């Protein structure tokens, strides 16, 4: 087993994403996000060291993932995706918590992201994690939706720090 991988109670195996996961990331991106990124974009995301990513794997395959960019003391979260058939089970919370913990361990003091204004589920997830709205990007997405810019000051997540459990 990969030494960086571990089982999360009730969720599956959480581990860093790597270039060999390209097909799985493309598949989950297509199912969960409608094909947000191209194959070339995913290749770059999985290959570059300053772009951490985590996935939750179950017997059925990759079911949730979160990716980001480490830029100076910031973690810019670029993707959080959960298989539509596995939503509302804590997988998004698990990969988000893991990515935030990774960013903090790498020296990030803040995290930022954009979320589609109409995406209530994602906005709720980020609010629960402590993100706060800081601005808006009008017509940011291909479909014309606005993006809400959100920020979080990174502080230790007790569940990760004290128990080692990502969910």
C-alpha angles and dihedrals in degrees: 000000000000108000089224091054125088139169117254113209110260094353110074133240118336118200141147117281115243137185092269088064093065097112092047092049092049090049095049091044090054095047098041104030105022094250100309095173134038124236090258091053091050092048090055092044093053097043104049118087095215090058107076120192135179131196135193112220127196130175087275092057135252108000104167137015141176127192135182147167124244108218115173104302096344135091109208107199108215103174139017111173133169126188106256090232091056102044124128092032100101097261094120090049089049097053092040092051091047093049092048090050090049091049092049092049088051091055103267113149096182137030127207136183144162120238128187108256094230094049099101095170093055092043089053092050092051093045089052088053090053101257115153129203113253104167148332136252108208117226090353097153128067091250092054097256118147119242121225112217111221133187135195130190104223115239126162114284104227094214091057099037100042104031105019088230116132095201 
